[in-house]
């Protein structure tokens, strides 16, 4: 199992660190604290799988992604 820092998760998702913190705060992603917050590789994979096809623009109202 591998642990990623918030910065590493943000880079992998191509978002800023605040977005990752907000995903954790809103319960969409689970982290653990070992000095600083970390996310496991399994949790990151789970989030990506579950987030596929969804619009996370509003973390309090995640919806299915509408076709453009």
Residue pairs with C-beta under 8 A, 6 or more apart in sequence:
1 40
1 41
1 42
2 40
2 41
3 32
3 34
3 38
3 39
3 40
3 41
4 12
4 38
4 39
4 40
4 41
4 44
5 36
5 37
5 38
6 17
6 20
6 21
6 31
6 36
6 37
6 38
6 39
7 17
9 20
9 39
9 44
10 16
10 17
10 19
10 20
12 44
13 19
13 20
13 48
20 29
20 39
21 37
22 59
23 29
23 47
23 56
23 59
24 30
24 31
24 37
24 39
26 59
26 60
28 47
28 51
28 56
28 59
28 62
29 39
29 43
29 44
29 47
30 39
30 43
31 37
31 38
31 39
31 43
32 38
32 39
32 40
53 64
53 65
54 62
54 63
54 64
54 65
55 62
55 63
55 64
55 65
55 66
56 62
